[in-house]
Amino acid sequence: MLSRVAVVTGGGSGIGAGVARALANQGHRVAVWDRVEQAGRGVVDQIRESGGSGMPVCADVSDRGAVGRAVDEVTAAFGPVNIVVNNAGFTRDDMVLDMSVDDWDAVMATHLRGSFLVLKATAPAMRSAGWGRIVNISSISALGDHDRANYVAAKAGLEGLTRAAALDLAPFGITVNAVGPGVVHTAITAVSAARAGRTLEQHLQIEAKSIPRGRVGTPQDIARAVLFFTADDADFVTGQVLYVSGGPHG
């Protein structure tokens, strides 16, 4: 397997950190993008301690100028970007009638606008190379969820962007796919548990009962799907959305 240059947005924690470490373990040089500089540095330290190659990049993906500067920084250090994993995001949940316009705009700006900006900034180098892999991290919430209309709309839009960009970029050797996690145990799970008035253990047990596989997911579960889409021999797979959720959804 050739060593590629990979960018993982929102790579400083949770799913993004798991994906960044997995790509580094494959021998890729990984740029860990995060709005919190220290978080990105922590993941890069882990990558380097395991013998991998990584660099932290502090960037807000919703800011077009910041994205351009971040791509330039990675290119100067590692070379042109070959692999992009659009993972950056956060939630600001509320019932749709109570949701503020600011919370709507903020979630859409990071999840959907940010993914478009990163794709637009990195795909030209992939086109020149005749090879590229773009993986967008969606969610089973794209199929519908209560009290989070902004997040649902952003993820559904991201899946639409995935299919459209796949058609546009396929002639240039670039594949575009999406992974849709179900319930995944990350640091934010404790926040969800507290919001529901549960302990973390209670929350995980309740969530697991709703999943056919009988357990919640891990960042490693999502990373394995990303590794499939970014592999050299996944060349004929593009425009797909793979839900990694422990059971069928739809």
Buried (B, 14 or more C-beta within 10 A) or exposed (E): EEEBBBBBBBBBBBBBBBBBBBBBBBEBBBBBBBBEEEBBBBBBEBBEEEEBBBBBBBBBBBBBEBBBBBBEBBBEEBBBBBBBBBBBBEBBBBEEEEBEEEBBBBBBBBBBBBBBBBBBBBBBBBBEBEBBBBBBBBBBBBBEBEEBBBBBBBBBBBBBBBBEBBEEBBEBBBBBBBBBBBBBBBEBBBEBBEEEEBEBEEBBEEBBEEBEEEEBBBBEBBBBBBBBBBBEEBEEBBBBBBBBBBEEBE
